[in-house]
Each structure stands twice: as structure tokens, then as C-alpha cells.
Amino acid sequence: MTRFGDFQSLCSQVPSYPWCNLFYRQLLHNDPLDLTGLSANETTAPVGVNPQCGIPNIKAHGSLGNIANIIACGISVFIVLWLIVLAGRRKAAVGRTEIRIFFFIYLVTLPFQLLTTGSVLEQGSTSLVALTAIHAGLVATLFWSLLGNAVVATQVVEDGSPSALIPFSIVGFFFFVATTYISLDVALTISRTFGPSNPPQALSSIPLFVLTSIWPAVAVFIYFCIMLYVVVVALNEVRPLWYYILSGILFVVSQLAYFLLSKVICKGSSKVDGSFIATLLETAAVVVLYIAWRSITEGASLI
């Protein structure tokens, strides 16, 4: 029976789920006999732990790694860079600095996603573990920055001021350091606090599960609740609300594509899974989020 905090089902059922890299390393050094099937050979093993379907590592004969998601991440990098430039042109817009920080963090997650889900680094390697841990820290920080933007939008504190940026940065730094350390502890068993999994086959880590699965969902929910108040009550607007709703729908669909379609697509073709669809939809959600932010702010723009 799957318990709260267990990754076993996710690592076997969802291809290219990055946090499984941490547990693969844990099992490889503590219980290597638990690595079977596609995971038995770390040189060619796909992302996951004993996955039912996965994209073989680029070192496997004829494999290009997760090429579709690699391309999707590359395209997304250029899109987000453009969003950062556009947001910077709106000199008088509320929350300009904070939303650019959000875009920048999302931008940084993309190369890490490419490396942690792209089947380009050998499973169990220290480099893959380190990159995955940093990726987890960035994801947790990303969702804090999203929530922080909602707080700034209420004008409780002046946007762009030290009173806004200092707590914004301190909390973000806390999320990054805490999540990165916990991730490293899960993989390397630095201490007995956050690892190893007990039993090993459960791939269990409640803190990691909370920070990479529960926290993002909670942050998104609170963000949209706050923005609903800002748009409808404080600004008495309607059109921006639809942009926020569309952005939320795109994000939810991206997660459904990742968790529900990935295995289906992978079984149809061992060269791709649903991660590239999720990446493109997530980037589309970020683009619509920019449009929503632009529609509720005032400032000079060159577009």
C-alpha cells in the first residue's frame, strides 16, 4: 500500500520524473538488488526507478535521450527570455521587479529540467544527483516567487522596495537551501534525518514529497485566490480574470499530460514521452500569466 510521501508509484508509472534520480542513487549504493528491469544497468537506465516504460540513456545504442523535451526546453528558454525583456520595458508597472525574478527562476529551471529528465547523464552519477537536487530547490523557490508576486500585487508592501525584496529573497533562499539539502540527503544519505527510505522499495521521503508536490499545488491555489481578490474586488476588472483562469487551466493540463499521458506516449514510442507536452504547456501558462499581469498594471511599453 502506498503511503503519504512514497515515490514508488510515481517512479515506476511516470516516465522522466526527475526526483526519482535521487532514489536511484540511494538504492544503487544501499540496495542495488532492488534495481531491476530497465533500471538494472545504470549506464543505459532511463529516468525512474524500475519504470514500466522509459527513454533509454543517450549512451544506449540508437538513443537520442529525451530529445522531444530537450527541444521543448530549448524553445521555452527563448520565450522566457523575451518575457523578461518585455516585463523590463514596463517601467512603471506594479511588481515589475518581482515578476522578472519569477521569470528568471523559471528560466533557470529549464536547463536543469533538460539535464535531469533528458536521459543524458548516467543514472546514479554524482553529477546527476547534484543537478537534480538543485533543480528541486529551484522548483520549490519558483513557487514561492509566484506566491510572493501575489502578495506584492495586493500592495501590502511597496513593490520593488527593500521592504518587499528583502523578505521575498530571504524566504526564497530558505526554500532553495532547505529543498536542495533534503534532496542531497535523500540521495547521498548525508545524515539519517531525511534518508534512506524505509523500506527501501517504497522510495519514501515525506519532506521531499511535500516540497516538490504538495507545496507547488498549495502555492498555485493561494496565488490564484489572492489574484482573484485583487482583480475582482480591488480593481473591479473582469478581462484579466479570464487570463488568470486560462493560465491556471494550462498549468493543470500540463500536469495531467505529465502524469497521465507520459506512460501512454512512451509505450507508443520509446523515444518520447509526455514531458515535452507538459513543458510547452507550462511555458504557455507562464506566457498567459505575463499577459494577465500586463493587463492589470500600468506602465510604458514598447509593444
Steps between C-alpha positions, in 0.01 A plus 500: 500500500633843402548736795518875505849599390567185293640553150490136393187531283615826344846363420361187335192647330612850390786511248762775541398591856817681613490440877536127436867570419553553872354164598683315223829615652378401846411146390812463286722549803280345772284233333616448136307172471177705514589650162352270236374509143584823318678631811737204536775656288579854620683582175189467285228536767226757430376755752296318764537205732396169340273691258247316288607717209783747460728668249842329505805705590677668211785250548268219388535402135268704278367719781482879472389535859180688569550704185145638482519654847853624434366693200197621700729631775716675241200672341369600842831665591467748213133567579572577865798720412262705286251526786776635727583766240134595455438523875808721535358749252201571721682751717208608721322165527419367848709197593736535202808391696326212674346352188833522319652302787227238451572483127873477566463210743275319251763566233772343717287190569483419128868399447483299821182329379675422174785330684298322770229361270687483169668159553834660418683430828567157646258386768653488847776744410594774745454766231141392429420492872645848557313648202176331609535637854558854369207455261274403793618806693427726204150355455410559865639854474312561176166441664591723791584776251161446336324537835720797587382675183141461617587658836669792322193544277290576809729801566539400865861605449640727232615296202868516415586649840732342760194425717373281216820359352682410823234262641427383145866401458549358851203265477603397148853426622357290785293290260797450269748400770257278692373313194846460347644365826210258554538376142872441546434324830249268334749401230828500692375420852702786645311453826230265626246783518359494147626169369523217419151383412342248734425254351737564208248384238249768604734782389363704786581856606219707648698830505600459133144408404359802680748745347481369143133397477283643777664842532474589127131406495429704816696800369311498169165476678577787739642709214182475296282571805695819572498609136126436484459745789736755340335489158133475593481683835787749503511586129142413405620352171375201304722447196824434697313235697456292185873516433573369849242225456654402164847495655374276780332264254818473293701418811254233615487345151881497490507296821234264369702451182810429704350257748232332287617514137872442541482122537245471218720698262813318616347159433402619153855619433800426718664820369260757652259537790256766618762720668544717190125573490508592869798732448336683211171535689679627812679760290170596340354545850790732588441702180131542582600594855708782353204614291279495811757701697534750216124545485477606867806728505574837354830604354682597185544219254648474156247239390 
